[in-house]
Amino acid sequence: MSISDERLGQIAHRFAELEARLASGTLEGDEFVGASRDYAELEPVTRTASEIMAMRSELAELSGMDESDPEMRALAEEEIARIRAELPEAEHRLAITMLPKDAADSRSAMLEIRAGTGGDEAALFAADLYRMYERYAAEQGWKVETISASANDIGGIKEVVANVSGTGVFAKLKFESGVHRVQRVPVTESGGRIHTSAATVAVLPEPTEVDVQINDGDLKIDIYRSSGAGGQHVNTTDSAVRITHIPSGIVVTQQDQRSQHKNRDKAMQVLRARLYEKTRLEAHGEEAEARKAMVGSGDRSERIRTYNFPQGRVTDHRINLTLHKLPEVIEGTALGEVIDTLIAEDEAKRLAALDG
């Protein structure tokens, strides 16, 4: 995808304007924050654009050289070949940086994992997935905070909700939403037969209070006694909270914290994320339909990946990617290979759509 010199000039001009505004010292508050964000986003674009302009200029200069000196001409031809080889790659990088961005890409995210079909084995698999994302997050320098979790008796997780905070979390994890399937011999199986189980993953961008306005009058809040594992404190106080958002019908329960106040705060955090995602999906209805033809819809009912233990492979069905690195993927160390390939495939398909 070749970008015109005029467009490159516009990028440089816009960046210079932003630089001057920030240096003027006249910006304050939200205006300063907005300009700083725009500057940070435009800086890598401008750097690549400047690199392309310099390469094109050098190419034009070398092509117009006097051919009377054979030695100089040979050197020029060598440089021309090098630039012609490097220029398309730089133009491709620039095209990717200029693709329309999801406004939520830079945000932290809410990660929800639920055991699906497969009973105890599905819950053990859900726990494996959660540990995989925890390790991957640690590699990225992100922080994972468990908001609520429901465990079974053998170390599995029926359901877990966590906040993953850091820069660009949603951009990296958004393609993880969907049904993950595992094929293996369960620890609970004495006959050695391979079972297929599943867990559902949902990744929601974390909103701010500005993104989602919740009226107290739209909420039905029930307080009740906690149940399940939790030591002597459980069943002694009414600290569990169930919040129903009446207009949307979304229900969130929270009982992991010891205080009613903390449970309410955590439940509101989850409710806000779910409402924000609902609003985003409604606002980008046409775009969501178009994206189904690309890497995936993000629909949590869509089967996206299979983890086959007997064959030691992980297959992502959306891009026909198979890695014979199942232990490393489950450990989180090779998950980045899958995620980076998904991102690259999405970028390639969006570029192709723009060219078309």
C-alpha positions in Angstrom: 0.0 0.0 0.0 1.8 3.1 -1.3 1.1 6.4 0.5 1.4 9.7 -1.4 4.1 12.3 -0.7 1.2 14.7 0.0 -0.2 12.5 2.7 3.3 12.1 4.2 3.6 15.9 4.3 0.2 16.2 6.0 1.4 13.8 8.8 4.6 15.8 9.3 2.6 19.1 9.4 0.1 17.7 11.9 2.9 16.5 14.2 4.7 19.8 14.1 1.5 21.6 15.0 1.0 19.3 18.0 4.6 19.7 19.1 4.3 23.5 18.9 1.0 23.5 20.9 2.5 21.3 23.7 5.6 23.5 23.8 3.6 26.7 24.1 2.6 26.0 27.7 -0.9 27.3 27.0 -2.7 24.0 27.2 -4.3 22.9 30.5 -6.5 20.1 31.9 -8.3 17.9 29.4 -7.0 19.8 26.4 -3.4 19.1 27.5 -4.2 15.4 28.1 -5.9 15.1 24.7 -3.0 16.8 22.9 -0.4 14.6 24.7 -2.3 11.5 23.8 -2.5 12.6 20.1 1.2 13.4 20.1 2.1 10.0 21.6 0.0 8.2 19.0 1.3 10.3 16.1 5.0 10.1 17.0 5.7 6.6 15.7 3.6 7.4 12.5 5.6 10.5 11.9 8.9 8.8 12.5 8.1 6.1 9.8 6.7 8.8 7.5 9.9 10.8 7.7 12.0 7.7 7.1 9.9 7.0 3.9 10.3 10.6 2.7 14.0 10.5 3.2 14.3 7.1 1.3 12.2 8.4 -1.6 14.3 11.6 -1.8 17.5 9.7 -1.7 16.1 7.3 -4.4 15.3 10.3 -6.7 18.7 11.8 -6.1 20.6 8.6 -6.8 18.5 7.9 -9.9 19.4 11.3 -11.4 23.1 10.9 -10.9 25.6 11.6 -13.6 26.4 8.2 -15.2 29.8 9.2 -16.6 31.7 7.8 -13.6 31.2 4.0 -13.7 32.5 3.5 -10.1 30.1 6.1 -8.7 27.3 4.6 -10.8 28.0 1.1 -9.5 27.8 2.5 -5.9 24.6 4.3 -6.7 23.0 1.2 -8.2 23.9 -0.7 -5.1 22.2 1.9 -2.9 19.2 2.1 -5.2 18.7 -1.7 -4.9 18.9 -1.5 -1.1 16.4 1.4 -0.8 14.0 -0.3 -3.3 14.2 -3.5 -1.1 13.6 -1.6 2.2 10.9 0.9 1.0 7.9 -1.4 0.6 8.5 -2.8 4.2 8.6 0.8 5.6 5.4 1.7 3.6 3.7 -1.4 5.0 4.7 -0.5 8.6 3.3 3.0 8.0 0.0 1.7 6.5 -0.5 -0.5 9.6 0.1 2.4 12.0 -2.5 4.4 10.0 -5.2 1.8 10.2 -8.3 3.0 12.1 -7.8 2.1 15.8 -10.2 0.7 18.2 -10.5 3.4 20.9 -10.4 0.7 23.5 -7.1 -0.9 22.4 -5.0 1.1 24.8 -7.1 0.2 27.8 -6.9 -2.4 30.6 -9.5 -5.2 30.4 -11.8 -7.4 32.3 -11.1 -11.1 31.8 -14.0 -13.6 32.4 -13.5 -17.3 32.2 -16.3 -19.8 32.7 -16.2 -23.6 32.6 -18.4 -25.0 29.9 -19.4 -28.6 28.9 -17.3 -31.2 30.6 -18.0 -31.0 34.4 -15.0 -31.1 36.7 -12.6 -31.5 33.7 -14.0 -28.2 32.2 -13.4 -26.5 35.5 -9.8 -27.8 35.6 -9.3 -26.5 32.1 -10.7 -23.1 33.0 -8.2 -23.0 35.8 -5.4 -23.8 33.3 -6.5 -21.0 31.0 -6.6 -18.5 33.9 -3.0 -19.5 34.9 -1.9 -19.2 31.2 -3.2 -15.6 31.1 -1.7 -14.7 34.4 1.7 -15.9 33.2 1.4 -14.1 29.9 0.3 -10.9 31.7 3.4 -11.2 33.9 5.6 -11.4 30.8 3.9 -8.2 29.5 4.4 -6.4 32.8 0.7 -6.2 33.5 -1.1 -6.7 36.8 -3.8 -9.3 37.3 -6.3 -8.8 40.1 -8.9 -11.5 40.8 -12.3 -9.8 41.3 -14.3 -13.0 41.9 -13.8 -16.7 41.6 -15.9 -19.8 42.1 -13.8 -23.0 42.6 -14.7 -26.7 42.7 -13.3 -29.3 45.1 -10.5 -30.5 43.0 -8.8 -27.2 42.1 -10.8 -26.3 39.1 -12.6 -22.9 38.5 -16.2 -22.8 37.6 -16.0 -19.1 37.0 -13.4 -16.3 37.4 -13.5 -12.6 36.8 -10.3 -10.6 36.9 -9.0 -7.1 36.1 -5.9 -7.1 33.9 -4.3 -3.7 34.1 -1.6 -2.2 32.0 -0.9 -0.5 28.6 -2.5 -2.0 25.6 -4.1 -5.0 27.4 -7.3 -5.0 25.3 -5.4 -4.7 22.0 -3.5 -7.9 22.9 -6.2 -10.0 24.5 -9.4 -9.0 22.5 -9.0 -11.9 20.1 -9.1 -14.4 23.1 -12.9 -14.0 23.4 -14.7 -17.2 22.5 -14.9 -20.9 23.2 -11.7 -22.7 24.0 -11.8 -26.5 23.7 -9.5 -29.1 25.3 -8.9 -32.7 24.3 -7.1 -34.8 26.9 -7.4 -37.7 29.4 -8.9 -36.1 32.5 -7.3 -36.8 35.9 -10.8 -37.9 37.0 -10.9 -40.6 34.2 -9.6 -44.0 35.2 -10.1 -45.7 31.8 -7.6 -43.5 30.0 -10.1 -42.2 27.4 -9.7 -38.8 25.8 -12.5 -36.4 26.7 -13.4 -33.1 25.1 -14.3 -30.2 27.4 -14.7 -26.5 26.9 -14.4 -23.1 28.6 -15.6 -19.7 27.6 -13.4 -16.6 27.6 -14.7 -13.1 27.4 -12.4 -10.0 27.3 -14.0 -6.7 27.9 -12.3 -3.3 27.7 -12.3 -1.4 31.0 -14.4 1.7 30.9 -14.1 4.9 32.9 -17.0 6.4 34.8 -17.3 8.9 32.0 -17.9 6.2 29.5 -20.8 4.6 31.3 -23.2 6.7 33.3 -25.3 4.4 35.7 -28.3 5.9 37.4 -29.0 4.6 40.9 -32.7 4.4 40.0 -31.9 1.8 37.4 -30.3 -0.6 39.9 -31.9 -3.3 42.1 -29.4 -4.2 44.8 -29.9 -7.4 46.9 -27.8 -8.1 49.9 -27.5 -11.7 51.1 -25.3 -14.1 53.1 -22.2 -15.5 51.4 -22.0 -19.2 50.7 -19.2 -21.6 49.7 -15.6 -21.8 50.7 -14.2 -19.0 52.8 -13.6 -20.0 56.3 -15.4 -19.1 59.5 -16.5 -15.6 58.2 -18.8 -17.1 55.6 -22.5 -17.4 56.6 -22.0 -15.0 59.6 -22.8 -11.7 57.9 -24.9 -10.4 55.0 -22.0 -9.2 52.8 -22.7 -10.7 49.4 -24.1 -8.3 46.8 -26.3 -8.9 43.7 -26.8 -6.0 41.4 -29.4 -6.0 38.7 -29.3 -3.3 36.0 -33.0 -3.1 35.2 -32.9 -1.5 31.7 -30.4 -4.1 30.3 -31.2 -7.1 32.5 -27.5 -7.6 33.3 -27.0 -9.2 36.7 -23.7 -9.2 38.6 -23.1 -11.0 41.9 -20.1 -10.6 44.2 -19.3 -12.3 47.4 -15.5 -12.7 47.5 -14.7 -9.7 49.7 -15.4 -9.6 53.4 -17.2 -6.3 53.4 -20.5 -5.5 51.7 -19.0 -2.2 50.6 -16.1 -3.8 48.8 -18.3 -6.4 47.2 -20.6 -3.6 45.9 -17.6 -1.7 44.4 -16.3 -4.9 42.7 -19.8 -5.7 41.3 -20.2 -2.2 40.0 -16.8 -2.5 38.3 -17.9 -5.6 36.5 -21.4 -4.1 35.6 -19.7 -1.0 34.2 -17.5 -3.2 31.9 -20.4 -5.3 30.7 -22.6 -2.3 30.0 -19.7 -0.6 28.1 -19.2 -3.7 26.0 -22.9 -3.8 25.2 -22.9 -0.2 24.1 -19.7 -0.7 22.0 -21.3 -3.7 20.2 -24.5 -1.8 19.5 -22.6 1.3 18.3 -20.4 -0.8 16.0 -23.0 -3.2 14.6 -22.0 -2.9 11.0 -18.3 -2.9 11.8 -18.8 -6.1 13.9 -20.5 -7.8 11.0 -17.6 -6.9 8.7 -15.1 -8.2 11.2 -16.7 -11.6 11.3 -15.2 -12.1 7.9 -11.8 -11.2 9.3 -10.1 -12.8 12.3 -13.3 -13.4 14.3 -16.4 -11.7 15.7 -15.3 -11.9 19.3 -18.6 -13.7 19.9 -18.1 -15.7 23.1 -20.2 -18.6 21.5 -17.7 -19.0 18.7 -15.2 -21.9 19.0 -11.9 -20.3 18.4 -9.1 -22.7 19.6 -8.4 -26.3 20.5 -5.8 -27.6 22.9 -5.0 -31.2 22.0 -2.9 -32.8 24.7 -2.3 -36.2 23.1 -0.8 -34.6 20.0 0.8 -31.7 21.9 -0.7 -29.1 19.6 -2.7 -25.9 19.8 -4.9 -25.0 16.8 -6.5 -21.6 16.3 -9.4 -22.3 13.9 -9.9 -18.7 12.8 -6.6 -18.4 11.0 -5.8 -22.2 10.6 -2.7 -21.8 12.8 -1.3 -24.9 14.5 1.6 -24.8 16.9 3.1 -28.1 18.3 4.0 -26.2 21.5 1.1 -27.0 23.7 3.1 -27.1 27.0 4.7 -23.7 26.2 1.3 -22.1 25.2 -0.4 -23.4 28.4 2.5 -22.1 30.4 1.9 -18.7 28.8 5.4 -18.4 27.3 4.3 -19.2 23.7 0.9 -17.7 23.9 2.4 -14.5 22.5 3.1 -16.3 19.2 -0.6 -17.1 18.8 -1.7 -13.6 19.8 0.9 -11.8 17.6 -0.2 -14.0 14.6 -3.8 -13.1 15.2 -3.0 -9.4 15.3 -0.9 -9.6 12.2 -3.7 -11.5 10.3 -6.3 -8.9 11.4 -4.0 -6.0 10.2 -3.4 -7.7 6.9 -7.1 -8.3 6.3 -8.0 -4.8 7.2 -5.3 -3.4 4.9 -6.6 -5.6 2.1 -10.1 -4.3 2.7 -8.9 -0.7 2.4 -7.0 -1.5 -0.8 -10.1 -3.2 -2.2 
